[in-house]
C-alpha cells in the first residue's frame, strides 16, 4: 500500500496508558483512526529527527575536540 510520497505498512502496537488516556485513545481509534495514525507518525518522526541531530552534534563535537573521548581520565598527583 502506498500513501503520499512514502511506502507504508501497518504495524500492531500495544501500549500501556493511564485509564483516562487509554479511553480517549480507544475513542479516537474508533472515530478517526487516520488521525491517531498521524499523531503517532508525528511523534515518531520528531523522535527520529531529535536522535539524528543529537548524534550529528556529538560527532561534530568529537571532531572539533579529538582529546574529548569517552575514556576516563585520571588526575596525576
N, CA, C and O atoms as a Tinker XYZ file with bonds, in Angstrom:
   308  protein
     1  N      0.845000   -1.170000    0.000000    73     2
     2  CA     0.000000    0.000000    0.000000    64     1     3
     3  C      0.892000    1.235000    0.000000    63     2     4     5
     4  O      1.903000    1.267000    0.702000    81     3
     5  N      0.538000    2.229000   -0.761000    73     3     6
     6  CA     1.325000    3.458000   -0.837000    64     5     7
     7  C      0.456000    4.634000   -0.426000    63     6     8     9
     8  O     -0.708000    4.733000   -0.812000    81     7
     9  N      1.044000    5.524000    0.365000    73     7    10
    10  CA     0.325000    6.699000    0.842000    64     9    11
    11  C      1.200000    7.920000    0.638000    63    10    12    13
    12  O      2.277000    8.013000    1.227000    81    11
    13  N      0.761000    8.851000   -0.180000    73    11    14
    14  CA     1.559000   10.051000   -0.422000    64    13    15
    15  C      2.890000    9.707000   -1.056000    63    14    16    17
    16  O      2.951000    8.990000   -2.054000    81    15
    17  N      3.963000   10.228000   -0.462000    73    15    18
    18  CA     5.297000   10.024000   -1.011000    64    17    19
    19  C      5.962000    8.762000   -0.490000    63    18    20    21
    20  O      6.968000    8.327000   -1.051000    81    19
    21  N      5.423000    8.155000    0.576000    73    19    22
    22  CA     6.103000    7.051000    1.229000    64    21    23
    23  C      5.390000    5.733000    1.005000    63    22    24    25
    24  O      4.168000    5.680000    0.867000    81    23
    25  N      6.182000    4.666000    0.972000    73    23    26
    26  CA     5.606000    3.334000    1.061000    64    25    27
    27  C      5.271000    3.113000    2.522000    63    26    28    29
    28  O      6.060000    3.461000    3.400000    81    27
    29  N      4.120000    2.545000    2.789000    73    27    30
    30  CA     3.700000    2.361000    4.172000    64    29    31
    31  C      3.338000    0.911000    4.423000    63    30    32    33
    32  O      3.133000    0.132000    3.492000    81    31
    33  N      3.262000    0.561000    5.704000    73    31    34
    34  CA     2.763000   -0.752000    6.097000    64    33    35
    35  C      2.128000   -0.621000    7.472000    63    34    36    37
    36  O      2.464000    0.282000    8.237000    81    35
    37  N      1.228000   -1.511000    7.773000    73    35    38
    38  CA     0.544000   -1.499000    9.062000    64    37    39
    39  C      1.424000   -2.147000   10.118000    63    38    40    41
    40  O      2.179000   -3.080000    9.847000    81    39
    41  N      1.301000   -1.621000   11.330000    73    39    42
    42  CA     2.034000   -2.148000   12.478000    64    41    43
    43  C      1.050000   -2.263000   13.633000    63    42    44    45
    44  O      0.265000   -1.349000   13.884000    81    43
    45  N      1.096000   -3.381000   14.327000    73    43    46
    46  CA     0.252000   -3.568000   15.505000    64    45    47
    47  C      1.032000   -3.110000   16.730000    63    46    48    49
    48  O      2.118000   -3.622000   17.002000    81    47
    49  N      0.486000   -2.148000   17.471000    73    47    50
    50  CA     1.132000   -1.624000   18.674000    64    49    51
    51  C      0.283000   -1.946000   19.886000    63    50    52    53
    52  O     -0.944000   -1.849000   19.846000    81    51
    53  N      0.942000   -2.325000   20.953000    73    51    54
    54  CA     0.279000   -2.498000   22.247000    64    53    55
    55  C      1.015000   -1.623000   23.240000    63    54    56    57
    56  O      2.213000   -1.798000   23.465000    81    55
    57  N      0.295000   -0.676000   23.839000    73    55    58
    58  CA     0.914000    0.224000   24.810000    64    57    59
    59  C      0.063000    0.252000   26.071000    63    58    60    61
    60  O     -1.151000    0.056000   26.026000    81    59
    61  N      0.722000    0.499000   27.191000    73    59    62
    62  CA     0.025000    0.648000   28.468000    64    61    63
    63  C     -0.086000    2.142000   28.760000    63    62    64    65
    64  O      0.916000    2.852000   28.840000    81    63
    65  N     -1.318000    2.596000   28.915000    73    63    66
    66  CA    -1.593000    4.008000   29.168000    64    65    67
    67  C     -2.441000    4.135000   30.425000    63    66    68    69
    68  O     -3.139000    3.197000   30.809000    81    67
    69  N     -2.378000    5.300000   31.066000    73    67    70
    70  CA    -3.320000    5.546000   32.171000    64    69    71
    71  C     -4.759000    5.393000   31.647000    63    70    72    73
    72  O     -5.034000    5.667000   30.479000    81    71
    73  N     -5.662000    4.957000   32.522000    73    71    74
    74  CA    -7.032000    4.639000   32.094000    64    73    75
    75  C     -7.720000    5.750000   31.323000    63    74    76    77
    76  O     -8.362000    5.481000   30.308000    81    75
    77  N     -7.603000    6.994000   31.777000    73    75    78
    78  CA    -8.303000    8.080000   31.093000    64    77    79
    79  C     -7.737000    8.316000   29.693000    63    78    80    81
    80  O     -8.487000    8.559000   28.748000    81    79
    81  N     -6.435000    8.244000   29.568000    73    79    82
    82  CA    -5.811000    8.433000   28.247000    64    81    83
    83  C     -6.130000    7.250000   27.340000    63    82    84    85
    84  O     -6.375000    7.426000   26.147000    81    83
    85  N     -6.126000    6.047000   27.906000    73    83    86
    86  CA    -6.471000    4.852000   27.120000    64    85    87
    87  C     -7.891000    4.950000   26.574000    63    86    88    89
    88  O     -8.146000    4.582000   25.427000    81    87
    89  N     -8.815000    5.447000   27.395000    73    87    90
    90  CA   -10.202000    5.602000   26.943000    64    89    91
    91  C    -10.286000    6.594000   25.790000    63    90    92    93
    92  O    -11.011000    6.371000   24.821000    81    91
    93  N     -9.532000    7.698000   25.902000    73    91    94
    94  CA    -9.521000    8.677000   24.802000    64    93    95
    95  C     -8.925000    8.072000   23.536000    63    94    96    97
    96  O     -9.449000    8.272000   22.440000    81    95
    97  N     -7.825000    7.330000   23.691000    73    95    98
    98  CA    -7.175000    6.715000   22.530000    64    97    99
    99  C     -8.126000    5.723000   21.850000    63    98   100   101
   100  O     -8.192000    5.672000   20.622000    81    99
   101  N     -8.858000    4.941000   22.640000    73    99   102
   102  CA    -9.821000    3.996000   22.062000    64   101   103
   103  C    -10.929000    4.728000   21.318000    63   102   104   105
   104  O    -11.356000    4.294000   20.248000    81   103
   105  N    -11.394000    5.839000   21.884000    73   103   106
   106  CA   -12.442000    6.621000   21.224000    64   105   107
   107  C    -11.948000    7.191000   19.898000    63   106   108   109
   108  O    -12.649000    7.125000   18.888000    81   107
   109  N    -10.737000    7.752000   19.905000    73   107   110
   110  CA   -10.169000    8.300000   18.668000    64   109   111
   111  C     -9.957000    7.189000   17.649000    63   110   112   113
   112  O    -10.206000    7.381000   16.459000    81   111
   113  N     -9.498000    6.030000   18.108000    73   111   114
   114  CA    -9.279000    4.905000   17.197000    64   113   115
   115  C    -10.592000    4.491000   16.532000    63   114   116   117
   116  O    -10.609000    4.129000   15.355000    81   115
   117  N    -11.689000    4.544000   17.288000    73   115   118
   118  CA   -13.000000    4.187000   16.710000    64   117   119
   119  C    -13.509000    5.259000   15.757000    63   118   120   121
   120  O    -14.024000    4.951000   14.682000    81   119
   121  N    -13.362000    6.530000   16.158000    73   119   122
   122  CA   -13.993000    7.603000   15.392000    64   121   123
   123  C    -13.120000    8.172000   14.280000    63   122   124   125
   124  O    -13.641000    8.606000   13.253000    81   123
   125  N    -11.809000    8.177000   14.467000    73   123   126
   126  CA   -10.919000    8.770000   13.460000    64   125   127
   127  C     -9.547000    8.080000   13.481000    63   126   128   129
   128  O     -8.558000    8.672000   13.915000    81   127
   129  N     -9.493000    6.842000   13.016000    73   127   130
   130  CA    -8.235000    6.086000   13.076000    64   129   131
   131  C     -7.104000    6.743000   12.277000    63   130   132   133
   132  O     -5.937000    6.593000   12.640000    81   131
   133  N     -7.417000    7.455000   11.219000    73   131   134
   134  CA    -6.369000    8.134000   10.447000    64   133   135
   135  C     -5.685000    9.216000   11.279000    63   134   136   137
   136  O     -4.471000    9.400000   11.191000    81   135
   137  N     -6.474000    9.933000   12.091000    73   135   138
   138  CA    -5.900000   10.967000   12.953000    64   137   139
   139  C     -4.932000   10.346000   13.952000    63   138   140   141
   140  O     -3.830000   10.858000   14.152000    81   139
   141  N     -5.335000    9.257000   14.571000    73   139   142
   142  CA    -4.466000    8.590000   15.538000    64   141   143
   143  C     -3.167000    8.145000   14.871000    63   142   144   145
   144  O     -2.093000    8.273000   15.458000    81   143
   145  N     -3.258000    7.629000   13.662000    73   143   146
   146  CA    -2.059000    7.236000   12.914000    64   145   147
   147  C     -1.145000    8.419000   12.637000    63   146   148   149
   148  O      0.077000    8.303000   12.735000    81   147
   149  N     -1.739000    9.561000   12.290000    73   147   150
   150  CA    -0.924000   10.761000   12.030000    64   149   151
   151  C     -0.249000   11.264000   13.300000    63   150   152   153
   152  O      0.891000   11.727000   13.252000    81   151
   153  N     -0.943000   11.178000   14.437000    73   151   154
   154  CA    -0.352000   11.604000   15.713000    64   153   155
   155  C      0.855000   10.728000   16.043000    63   154   156   157
   156  O      1.902000   11.240000   16.442000    81   155
   157  N      0.719000    9.438000   15.883000    73   155   158
   158  CA     1.832000    8.527000   16.164000    64   157   159
   159  C      2.971000    8.767000   15.184000    63   158   160   161
   160  O      4.135000    8.797000   15.584000    81   159
   161  N      2.651000    8.937000   13.912000    73   159   162
   162  CA     3.684000    9.207000   12.906000    64   161   163
   163  C      4.426000   10.505000   13.232000    63   162   164   165
   164  O      5.649000   10.562000   13.106000    81   163
   165  N      3.713000   11.531000   13.644000    73   163   166
   166  CA     4.327000   12.804000   14.016000    64   165   167
   167  C      5.298000   12.620000   15.185000    63   166   168   169
   168  O      6.429000   13.103000   15.147000    81   167
   169  N      4.844000   11.922000   16.212000    73   167   170
   170  CA     5.688000   11.706000   17.383000    64   169   171
   171  C      6.939000   10.912000   17.060000    63   170   172   173
   172  O      8.028000   11.259000   17.517000    81   171
   173  N      6.801000    9.851000   16.278000    73   171   174
   174  CA     7.968000    9.042000   15.916000    64   173   175
   175  C      8.912000    9.808000   14.997000    63   174   176   177
   176  O     10.129000    9.647000   15.086000    81   175
   177  N      8.367000   10.634000   14.122000    73   175   178
   178  CA     9.212000   11.448000   13.240000    64   177   179
   179  C     10.022000   12.446000   14.058000    63   178   180   181
   180  O     11.219000   12.611000   13.821000    81   179
   181  N      9.386000   13.110000   15.014000    73   179   182
   182  CA    10.111000   14.046000   15.893000    64   181   183
   183  C     11.227000   13.348000   16.643000    63   182   184   185
   184  O     12.330000   13.880000   16.769000    81   183
   185  N     10.939000   12.159000   17.138000    73   183   186
   186  CA    11.948000   11.394000   17.887000    64   185   187
   187  C     13.132000   11.041000   17.002000    63   186   188   189
   188  O     14.284000   11.159000   17.420000    81   187
   189  N     12.849000   10.611000   15.784000    73   187   190
   190  CA    13.914000   10.251000   14.847000    64   189   191
   191  C     14.772000   11.461000   14.509000    63   190   192   193
   192  O     16.000000   11.365000   14.491000    81   191
   193  N     14.141000   12.592000   14.242000    73   191   194
   194  CA    14.882000   13.819000   13.918000    64   193   195
   195  C     15.739000   14.234000   15.109000    63   194   196   197
   196  O     16.908000   14.578000   14.933000    81   195
   197  N     15.185000   14.208000   16.305000    73   195   198
   198  CA    15.934000   14.587000   17.501000    64   197   199
   199  C     17.174000   13.699000   17.657000    63   198   200   201
   200  O     18.272000   14.203000   17.891000    81   199
   201  N     17.000000   12.387000   17.528000    73   199   202
   202  CA    18.136000   11.474000   17.680000    64   201   203
   203  C     19.205000   11.721000   16.623000    63   202   204   205
   204  O     20.397000   11.704000   16.932000    81   203
   205  N     18.798000   11.948000   15.394000    73   203   206
   206  CA    19.792000   12.199000   14.339000    64   205   207
   207  C     20.544000   13.499000   14.572000    63   206   208   209
   208  O     21.755000   13.563000   14.363000    81   207
   209  N     19.833000   14.535000   15.003000    73   207   210
   210  CA    20.510000   15.803000   15.299000    64   209   211
   211  C     21.440000   15.655000   16.496000    63   210   212   213
   212  O     22.554000   16.178000   16.480000    81   211
   213  N     21.000000   14.956000   17.523000    73   211   214
   214  CA    21.840000   14.731000   18.705000    64   213   215
   215  C     23.105000   13.959000   18.331000    63   214   216   217
   216  O     24.199000   14.321000   18.762000    81   215
   217  N     22.964000   12.899000   17.533000    73   215   218
   218  CA    24.119000   12.108000   17.115000    64   217   219
   219  C     25.062000   12.918000   16.230000    63   218   220   221
   220  O     26.281000   12.815000   16.362000    81   219
   221  N     24.499000   13.726000   15.325000    73   219   222
   222  CA    25.339000   14.566000   14.458000    64   221   223
   223  C     26.097000   15.586000   15.298000    63   222   224   225
   224  O     27.269000   15.856000   15.036000    81   223
   225  N     25.439000   16.155000   16.305000    73   223   226
   226  CA    26.095000   17.124000   17.186000    64   225   227
   227  C     27.230000   16.451000   17.958000    63   226   228   229
   228  O     28.304000   17.033000   18.109000    81   227
   229  N     27.005000   15.247000   18.440000    73   227   230
   230  CA    28.050000   14.527000   19.179000    64   229   231
   231  C     29.244000   14.229000   18.269000    63   230   232   233
   232  O     30.394000   14.357000   18.688000    81   231
   233  N     28.966000   13.832000   17.026000    73   231   234
   234  CA    30.062000   13.575000   16.078000    64   233   235
   235  C     30.837000   14.852000   15.785000    63   234   236   237
   236  O     32.067000   14.835000   15.733000    81   235
   237  N     30.124000   15.958000   15.594000    73   235   238
   238  CA    30.778000   17.235000   15.310000    64   237   239
   239  C     31.651000   17.666000   16.482000    63   238   240   241
   240  O     32.769000   18.140000   16.280000    81   239
   241  N     31.158000   17.507000   17.690000    73   239   242
   242  CA    31.945000   17.878000   18.874000    64   241   243
   243  C     33.207000   17.022000   18.988000    63   242   244   245
   244  O     34.270000   17.531000   19.341000    81   243
   245  N     33.095000   15.743000   18.694000    73   243   246
   246  CA    34.272000   14.882000   18.810000    64   245   247
   247  C     35.297000   15.207000   17.722000    63   246   248   249
   248  O     36.497000   15.042000   17.939000    81   247
   249  N     34.843000   15.662000   16.567000    73   247   250
   250  CA    35.781000   16.058000   15.513000    64   249   251
   251  C     36.486000   17.363000   15.869000    63   250   252   253
   252  O     37.654000   17.552000   15.531000    81   251
   253  N     35.782000   18.258000   16.545000    73   251   254
   254  CA    36.365000   19.546000   16.913000    64   253   255
   255  C     37.352000   19.396000   18.076000    63   254   256   257
   256  O     38.311000   20.162000   18.169000    81   255
   257  N     37.132000   18.424000   18.958000    73   255   258
   258  CA    37.998000   18.227000   20.116000    64   257   259
   259  C     38.335000   16.743000   20.236000    63   258   260   261
   260  O     37.709000   16.020000   21.011000    81   259
   261  N     39.333000   16.288000   19.458000    73   259   262
   262  CA    39.657000   14.858000   19.453000    64   261   263
   263  C     40.122000   14.345000   20.802000    63   262   264   265
   264  O     40.080000   13.136000   21.030000    81   263
   265  N     40.566000   15.215000   21.713000    73   263   266
   266  CA    41.001000   14.743000   23.026000    64   265   267
   267  C     39.815000   14.416000   23.926000    63   266   268   269
   268  O     39.987000   13.794000   24.975000    81   267
   269  N     38.625000   14.825000   23.531000    73   267   270
   270  CA    37.425000   14.578000   24.354000    64   269   271
   271  C     36.804000   13.243000   23.977000    63   270   272   273
   272  O     35.716000   13.198000   23.403000    81   271
   273  N     37.495000   12.161000   24.298000    73   271   274
   274  CA    36.915000   10.851000   24.039000    64   273   275
   275  C     36.152000   10.398000   25.277000    63   274   276   277
   276  O     36.078000   11.120000   26.272000    81   275
   277  N     35.592000    9.210000   25.207000    73   275   278
   278  CA    34.754000    8.742000   26.296000    64   277   279
   279  C     35.540000    7.950000   27.337000    63   278   280   281
   280  O     34.945000    7.459000   28.296000    81   279
   281  N     36.869000    7.808000   27.179000    73   279   282
   282  CA    37.632000    7.049000   28.154000    64   281   283
   283  C     37.855000    7.904000   29.405000    63   282   284   285
   284  O     38.020000    9.121000   29.320000    81   283
   285  N     37.857000    7.245000   30.563000    73   283   286
   286  CA    38.043000    8.017000   31.795000    64   285   287
   287  C     39.460000    8.566000   31.888000    63   286   288   289
   288  O     40.409000    7.951000   31.403000    81   287
   289  N     39.591000    9.717000   32.510000    73   287   290
   290  CA    40.907000   10.316000   32.710000    64   289   291
   291  C     41.166000   10.394000   34.202000    63   290   292   293
   292  O     40.237000   10.538000   34.997000    81   291
   293  N     42.415000   10.299000   34.575000    73   291   294
   294  CA    42.797000   10.338000   35.960000    64   293   295
   295  C     43.795000   11.477000   36.172000    63   294   296   297
   296  O     44.733000   11.652000   35.394000    81   295
   297  N     43.581000   12.226000   37.210000    73   295   298
   298  CA    44.484000   13.340000   37.508000    64   297   299
   299  C     45.789000   12.782000   38.075000    63   298   300   301
   300  O     45.787000   11.878000   38.911000    81   299
   301  N     46.876000   13.330000   37.611000    73   299   302
   302  CA    48.184000   12.919000   38.121000    64   301   303
   303  C     48.522000   13.799000   39.306000    63   302   304   305
   304  O     48.330000   15.014000   39.260000    81   303
   305  N     49.031000   13.179000   40.384000    73   303   306
   306  CA    49.398000   13.963000   41.566000    64   305   307
   307  C     50.886000   13.945000   41.781000    63   306   308
   308  O     51.380000   14.553000   42.731000    81   307
